[in-house]
Structure formats: C-alpha cells, structure tokens
Amino acid sequence: MRLLPSLVLFVRDLRTQKVRTFFALLGITWGTAAVVLLLAFGEGLKRFQSRNLHGIGDGIVVAWPMRTSLPFEGLSKGRPIRLRAEDVLTLASEIPELEAVSPEFSLWNQPIVYGNRDYRTYVGGVYPSFADLRHIYPQAGGRFINEQDIEQRHRVIFIGDGVKEELFGDAEAVGETLFVQGTGFVVIGVLRPKLQSSTYGSGNADGRIAYIPASTMSSVFGQDYVNNFIYRAEDPQRQAFVTRRVYQVLSRICGFDPADTETLMLWDLSEMNKIIFYFFLGFNTLLGLCGVFTLMVGGIAVANIMYLLVGQKTSEIGIEMAVGAKRRHILAQFLLQALVLVAAGGMAGLLISWILTTIMGIVPLPEQIGVPVMSPLVCLVTVVLLGIVGLLAGYFPARRAASLDPVRALGFGGL
C-alpha cells in the first residue's frame, strides 16, 4: 500500500461528501476541545486547591486540646485538657522523630490600632518555629519573631500584608508602633503575599492576621494555656507514629489515657492532601467522561463517512483484491484514512483549546475556579482518546471492506 497516493485519493473522495465531512470534523474538533478544556479546568482547580492548602503548611498537624472521653486512674471522663507552652515544647525533646513544634496562643477579634485607624483581626502568640511550619515568610527589610524576642518578651509584632494594607496603605510599616489592647508593639516584619483562603477555621488568611511572641502574650495578656499547637514529623511516612507518641507524652504530663484520642482534635494536612488527590481524581474522571461522550458523537460521524466511502469504492476494493491486495492491506488503508480524519479534527481542537486556555490565563478570573492548565498529562490523555476514537471509527468500516468477496464486489459494484 502506497501511503501518499492513498491519502490523495482519500481527500478526493471526501470532496464528494463535503457536508458530512465538515460535520464529522466539527464533531471531532468540538469533542477534542471539550475533553481538553474540561480536563484543563479540572487540573487548574486542583492546582489552586493544592496551593491553597500548602499555603497553610506542608505536612503539618494542627492539634486543639479538648476533653477526656475515658476515665483514667480514678479520674472521671469529661475533664478539659489544658496545656502550657512548656508542655508542648517537651514534645520536641522527647520525640526525636519530630521535626518541629510550636504552641499557639490566640486572641480573637482584636482591634489593632495605628493612629486613627484600627483593624479587628486574630492575633496569635507563637514561637520562631511557627514560621517554617506555616510558611510565614517576611518581605524584604523585615523579619519574623526570633528566640531573643521569646526570651526577653519583646513587644514586637509581625503583621500580614492585608493588615499592612489596611493600616498603612503604601507607607512603610516596619519600625512603626501598633497598639493591641492599649499596649504598644513595634512592627518587625510584613508577610510576603501567599495563596491561602483561611487559617484553619479562623476565616482569615495569614495576610489578615498578626503574630507576637508567645512569651509576650502570656505576660501581657495573661494567656496561660495554649489554644492549639502545630507539629510536623521529619519523615511524612512516620506521621502516624509521631502522632501516637504525642498522645503518649501528653498523657503522662496531663494525666489521661494515651488511647483516648478525643483529648486532641487533629487536623492532619497530609491526610487532606490525600483527600484532595482522590477527590480530583474522581472529579477529573467525570469531566473527562463528559468530554468523551462529546468526542464519541464526532467518532460516529467519522464512522458514517467511512461506511459511505466503503460503499462508494466497492468496485475499487474488488479490483485491488483481484490484483493481489491482501485483506490486511485493505483494513490498514481504511483504518489509516479514519485516523487521518480524526487527527485533523483533533489538531484543530487542540489548537482551539490552547488559544482559549491562553486567553483565560490572561483574562482575570475568580481565583476560586483556578486557571485552566493544558498540562502534558491532559494532552496525553486527549491524544490517547483521539487514537481510540479513530481506531473504533475506522475499524468496523475497514473490517467490512476487507471482508468483501472480490468476485461479488466486481460483479455487483455494491454491498
């Protein structure tokens, strides 16, 4: 089978079916664009949610002290668990597999005052390790809370970029004095902007909150017990083991059954990553199936054209067989023609999808829906689907052509 002459004859044959060819190509083009755009939006939304989650921190566990649910050594259940900062810091010395830990004190809905402006928000009392755990990075010219601030109980404050915008506008914030409950705090740093929708239930992202040294919060505002603490295992694979050790150490300090998992409410972000992965695997599969059904309509149109061409070329097929063409040659010829037709529509669909995703990447869209991404995986999946559609659309007409009896084909000139 000579490839180029066969394709030239195929194009000539398609001209006799211009309307059907146009709608078949349109179906494949539209189906391809549907598959790519749906998967691209799904991938964009997945990446947005993943970045949003990672803005809070990678592989961290946030723990809130709760109440006991089991009696222990004569003590009744229902006792509140109260942890001091030193109790939480004990975890670092007793659990070698723990990479970092930070207690956190909380003041909610606090007015932060600068001059005649004020901004109500969450103020957290934290340790230096909090910055790495929670991806708190200062802008140039500033810093986060350090060990000296903790030891000497400095009255310093680190503010989010949103807080800075509300209180200072375009003016410099570092070095200025803010007031919290009438106490002055010197601004030592401003958060580098990051993608994040909230801070584990506070309703505000880190850009809208502020942090002071934990020791300062205890001494100035009388906070004796931590509201929560954050930790991360050195090896993510050992997170479950580290969590069990956290219960064991704290149960000895606070006097509760180490098997009482109700004493701490945990939010494990590594588990959230798994949930997001499986959710979007199902979500993107559903979107892909919606696109596949659209693509199948185009595939049916291609199959119809191929059946028509087989009917029109029955005599030619009989001649080819009479002069020695084998059935596999006839089969390959029509399969190739169907694949070429599908490939032409697929390339047009990919081009349209690329143009649309590029435009959508430039045009400002609500950040909650993400930016559509034509990732290599999306393109690969689309090409594989096009190949399957092309093979299915061409196989059955090609098999019908290859199964013709040469004598009948020459004698009757039809099927």
N, C-alpha and C positions, 0 to 999 in steps of 0.2 A: 504494500500500500504506500503510495507516494503521498506524503503529508501535504505539501503546498498545493498541488493540483486538487486534492480532495477538499481542502479548505476553500479554494477559489470556487469550486462547483457548489459547495455548501452555501456560500454567500450569494451566489446566483440564484440558488433555489429559494433562499429566504426572501428575495425580492418579489417572488410570486405570492408571498404571504406577508405583505408589509404590515397590515393592521395587526394580525395575530403576533407577528414578531415584535412589533412595538409594545404591545401589551404584555407579552411574555418578558421582554427586557425590563419594562416598567415594574412588573411584579417582582422580578429578582432584585432590581435596584432598590425598590421600596422595602422589600424584605430584608435585604442586607443592611440598609440604613436603620431599620427598626431594631435589628439584632444589635448592631454596634452602638447605637445611641442609648438603648435601654441598658446594655451592659456598661457603657461608659458612665451613665448617670449612677448606676449602682456602685461602680468602682469609686466614683468621686465621692459619693455619700459615705461609703465605707472608710475611705481615707480621712474624710473630715471627722467622722466619729472617732476613729483611731487616734488622730492627732489631738482631738479634743480631750480624750481620756488620758493620753500621755502627758497633756499639759498639767494634770494634777500630779503625776509622778509615775515612774516606771517600776512595776513590780512591788509597790508598797502595799502595806496592810494598815488600814486605819482602824483603831480599836477604841470603843467607848465603854467605860466601866458601867455595869448595870447592877443587877441584884442576883443573889444566890437563888437557885431553884432546888437545891438539895440540902438537907441538914448535914452538919459536919461537926463531929466531936462534941455533941451536946448543944451545938448552936442551931437555932431554927433557920429554916429557909426564909427567903424574902429580905435578907439583910442587904443594904446597899454596899457596893464595893467602892471604897474611897482610896484613891492613890495619890501619894505625894510625888513630886518630881524626882526625889531621890529613889523612890521605889521603882519608877520606870527606868531610871538610869542604871539601876542594879542589873537590869536585863543585859546590858552591854557587857558587863564584866563576867556574868555567869553563863552567857550563851555565846561561845566562840563563833558559831555559825551565823551570828547576827552581824550584818554589815554596818547598820546604823540604826539609831533610835532617837526619837525626840518627843518629850512631853509637850503638850499644848494646853495653855490656859485660854479662856475665851471671855471676852466682853462683847455683848451683843448690842446692836443699835446704839452705838456710842457716838455722840457728836464730836467731831474733830474740828477744832476752831483755828482759823488763821485770819487775824484782823477782823473784818466784819463779815467774813464768810465762814460757813460751817457745813460739814458734810457728815451725815449719820451713816455709820457702817460698822462692820465687825472689826475688832481689834484683838489680835492673837498674841499671847506671850509664849515665845519659843526659844529654842536653843540653836546654835550655829549649824548643827547637822540638819536642821529642818530645811535649809536652803537647797541642799543637794537632793534630799528625799523628795521635795515638792517642786523641783525645777524653778526655784526662786533666784533669778539672776539679775544683778543690778545693771542699770545703764552706766555708760562711761562717766567717770567722775564721782561715782558713789560706791557704797559697799553695803554688805548685809551685816547683821549682828555677829560679833565675834566673841571669843572666850573672855576677853578683858571686859566687855560690856556685861557679861554674866557675872563675873567675879566682883566687879565694882558697882554693879547695879546702876549702870549709866542710864540716864533718862534720854534715850535716843529712840528714834522711830524710823522704820522703813515703810514706805508707802507704795501702793500700787500706782501704775501710770494713770488709771482712771481717777484716783483720788487727787493726784498731782494736777490733772487737767481741771478738775472741779475747783480746787482751791487756789492754784497758781496760774492757770492758763498757760501762756507761753513763757512765763517768767521762770527763773531758776529756783528750784525748791531746796536743793542740798544746802545745809547750813542755816536754813530758816527754822523758826521755832513754832511748833503747833501745840495746842492745848487739848488735853483729854481730861475731862472732869476737873478742870482748873489747874492741872499740873502740866508744866511745860516740857516738851520733848523736842530735841534737835533732830531735824531730818538728816539722816546719814546716807540715804540712797533711795532711788526710784526704780521700780520694777521694769525690766525690759519687757516690752509687749509680747504676749504669747497667746496662742489659741486655747481658750478654755471657757466653758459656759458657766460653771459654778464650782464651788468648793465644798464637796461632799455635804450637800444639803443646805448650805448657808444661803443659797440664792444668789450670792455674789461670786464672781470670778476673782482670782488673786489681784487683778488690776483694780478692783473696787474695795480692797481691804488694806489693813495696815498691821505691822508687827512691831512689837517691842521686846526687850529681853525678858525671859520668863522670871528671872530673879527680881527684876524691877516691878513686874506686875504683882508678884507676891508681896513685896514690901510696900508698894504704894497703894495698891487696891485691895490688899488683904486676901488675895486668892491663895488658899492653902492646898486645894485639891485640883488635880488636872481634870480638864473636861474630856480629853482624849489623848491618845499618843499614837505615833506613827513608827513603823519599823519596816526593815527590808532585809531579807536573807542574802548572804553572799552569793549563794547558788539558788537560782529560781526553782530548781528541781527539788530543793530541800525546804521549800516554804512551809509545807505541811509539818515537817519535823520541827522547824523553828517555832511554829505556832503552838505545837504541843508543849515545847519547852517553856514558852511564855506562860502558858497556863500553870505549869508545874512550879515555876519560880514565884509567880504572883500568888499562887495558892498558899505557899509557905509564908509569904510576907503578910497576906491579908486574912489567912485562916479560912479557906474554903476548899471544897473537894476539887482536886485537879481535873476530875472528869466532868465537872459542872460547866458546860460550855455556855450556859446562859449568863455567866458572870461578865462576859465581854461580848459586845456586839461588834462583829468584824466586817469590814468591807475590804475584800481582797481584790486588788485591781488586776492581778494576774488571772484570776478567775473571770473578771469582767472581759479581759482580752479574749478568752476562750468563747464567752457568750457572744461577743461581737463577731468573732470569726464564724461561728456556726450560724448565727442569725443571718449574716450577709451571704453566707454560702447558700442558704435556702432562698433568701431574697433575690440574689442574682440568678439563681437557677430558675426561679419563677419568671423573672424578667426575660431571661434567655428563651424560655419556652414560649412566652408571648411573641417574641420576635421570630422564633422558629415557625410558629403557625402561619405568620405572615409570609415568611420565606417559602413555606410549602405551597402556598397559593401560586407563587411565581413558578415553582417547580412543576406544578400541574400544568400550567400554561406551556412551559417548555416541552413537557411530555406530549401534550396535544399536538404541538407543531411537529415534533419528531414522528409521531404516528402519521400525520398528514404527508410528511416527506417520504416515509416508507411506502405509503400508498401510491404516491406520485412516481416513485422511482422503482416500482416493482420490476418493470422490464429491464432497467439498467442493472438491477441486482441480479436478475436471471442471466444477463449477458456476462457479468463479472464472474458468476459461478461457472458458467459454461466454458469460460476461457481459463479456468483454473483457480479462481479466488476461493480460498477456504472460508469456512463459516466463521472462524475466529477473526479473519480479516474484515468481514462484513460487520461483525459485532464490534470490533475495535473502531471501525470507521464511524459508526453512528454514535458510539459512546464518546468518541473524541469530539464530534460535532456538538453533542449536547453539552459537554464540558466547556467547549469554547463559548457557546451561547450563555451559559451560566457565568463563566468567568468575565465576560464582557459586562453583564449586568452587575456582577459583584464588584468589579473595579469601579464602576460608576457609583455604586452605593458606598463604597469605602471612601471615594473622593468626596462625595457629598457629606458623609459623616465627619470626615476630617475638617472640611470647611466649617460645618456647623459647630463642632466642638471647639475649634479655634475661635470662632466668633463668641461663643458662650464663655470662653476663658477670658475674653477681653471685656465683654459687657458685664457690669456689676450685677451679680445675682445675690439673692438672700443666702448668707453664708451657711444657713442651716441645711440647705439642699446640696451643698458641696459644688465642686466644679467638675463637669464630666471629663473623664480621662480615657483617651484611646491608648490603653496600655498594651504592651506586646501580647499579654495573655488574651485580652479582648480581641485583638486582631487575629491571633492564632485560632481561637475558638470560632471566630467568624469564617475564616478560611476553611477550617475543617468542616463546618456546617455546609458551606457552599460546595465543597467537594462531595459530601454525602448527597446533597440535593441533586447535584449534577449527575452523579452515578445512578441514582434512582430514577431521575427523569429520562436518562438515556438508555438505561439497561433494558427495560421492558420493550420499548420500540426496537432497540437494536437486536434483542433476542428474537423478536417477531421477524425482523428482516433476515436474520441469519438462519432461521428455521424454514424459509421458503423453499419449496421444491423448484429447482431451476426449470424443469420442463413446464410446469404449470405457470410459472412466472413469465416464461417466454410465450407460452401459448395463449394465456388469457390477459396478460398485461394488467393484472389487478389482483387483489387479495380475495 
